[in-house]
Structures are given as structure tokens and as C-alpha cells.
Amino acid sequence: QVQLVESGGGLVQAGGSLRLSCAASGRSFSYYTMGWFRQAPGTDREFVAAISWRGRYTYLADSVKGRFTISRDNAKSTMYLQMNSLKPEDTAVYLCAAAWRVEPAPMTRADYDYWGQGTQVTVSY
């Protein structure tokens, strides 16, 4: 089992940047494929980015390609989401998720077993 805690959210103006972190504790982080999802009020949880457990595969949603970057540091048991050129439509709660030794990295929420509580990102005009 793994426990996930997100951090790094906040309020930023359009065009700004934030870096989200997802810190993991418990069972070996390096064997988990990790993903980021987001959910705005009244909408379904949507895929944002994923990175496989060996780092061979990374995926980004079309809406964030060219602006967001996903990475992981297994020595620190932490995954990151670097978000640049933020837009108001990026406003949502961002959640990280983990799936045990899955490759390539899934983009469907049902494929993930563990979830964090989320961190709020708000992008103002």
C-alpha cells in the first residue's frame, strides 16, 4: 500500500507557473506508475499526465501538451507536475494517483489503485 500527499497548489495569474509535488510513503515508490488527474466543480475527473514506474513512458493530455511536464524522483519518492503558461481553464483540484507496476502508463482513473486528497490550483484572469 502507498500513501500520497499532494502539495504546491495555489492562486496564480494566467500565464504563470506552479510546480505540484506528490510525496509517497509506504510500499516502494519506484514500482508505482504515477498519474495526475484534475477535477473542476461539476465536472468529471480528467486525466492530465502519467509516468510509468520505470520512467520509460510519459503521457500528457492534449490540453496541457507543451505547457506541463511530468517527472519523478524515485530517491525522494516524489512525483512532480511542472505547469507553465497556466490558463483559467486549468483551475481545478489536482490529484495524484498510483498503480502498481503498470506499463505503459494508464490514462484512465479506474486503472489507479491509490489516490491523494488533492491540491487546489486556481488561475485568475
PyMOL commands that set and color helices and strands:
alter all, ss='L'
color gray80, all
select helices_A, chain A and resi 29-31+74-76+88-90+109-111
alter helices_A, ss='H'
color red, helices_A
select strands_A, chain A and resi 2-7+10-13+18-26+32-39+46-51+58-60+68-73+78-83+92-100+114-115+119-124
alter strands_A, ss='S'
color yellow, strands_A
deselect
rebuild
show_as cartoon
